């Protein structure tokens, strides 16, 4: 990702969280993000990734705590 997109991604002290998020996206997700990034501003693509990451992060916290 570009420097702009990297700055938009939430920082985490645990690298496995980000690895799990990458696995969550799968190849189809990356294709969609590439299409979005090619047809919009990088800021838009970064905001979409950030929103999905926060949604994923919340769902895994709820799963781990049994909520």
C-alpha positions in Angstrom: 0.0 0.0 0.0 1.0 3.6 -0.5 2.3 5.7 2.4 -1.1 7.4 2.6 -3.0 4.1 2.9 -0.5 2.8 5.5 -1.1 5.9 7.6 -4.8 5.3 7.5 -4.6 1.8 8.8 -5.0 1.5 12.5 -1.8 0.8 14.4 -1.7 -2.4 16.4 1.0 -3.9 18.7 0.1 -7.4 17.7 1.1 -8.3 14.2 -1.1 -11.5 14.2 -4.2 -9.3 14.3 -3.2 -7.7 11.0 -2.3 -11.1 9.5 -5.8 -12.4 10.4 -7.3 -9.3 8.8 -5.4 -10.0 5.6 -6.7 -13.6 5.7 -10.2 -12.3 6.2 -10.0 -10.2 3.0 -8.9 -13.1 0.8 -7.9 -12.6 -2.9 -11.4 -11.3 -3.9 -11.2 -8.5 -1.4 -7.8 -7.4 -2.7 -9.2 -7.4 -6.3 -12.1 -5.2 -5.2 -9.7 -2.8 -3.3 -7.5 -2.5 -6.4 -10.5 -1.6 -8.5 -11.6 1.0 -6.0 -8.1 2.4 -5.6 -7.7 2.7 -9.4 -11.1 4.5 -9.8 -11.1 6.7 -6.8 -8.8 8.7 -4.6 -6.4 6.7 -2.4 -8.1 8.4 0.6 -11.4 6.8 -0.3 -9.8 3.3 -0.6 -8.0 3.9 2.7 -11.2 4.9 4.5 -13.0 1.8 3.2 -10.1 -0.5 4.4 -10.2 1.3 7.8 -13.9 0.8 8.2 -13.7 -2.9 7.3 -10.8 -3.4 9.7 -12.7 -1.7 12.5 -15.8 -3.9 11.8 -13.6 -7.0 11.7 -11.8 -6.0 14.9 -15.1 -5.4 16.7 -16.6 -8.7 15.5 -13.5 -10.7 16.6 -13.6 -9.0 20.0 -17.2 -9.9 20.4 -16.5 -13.5 19.3 -13.6 -13.8 21.8 -15.6 -12.4 24.7 -18.7 -14.4 23.9 -20.8 -11.3 23.4 
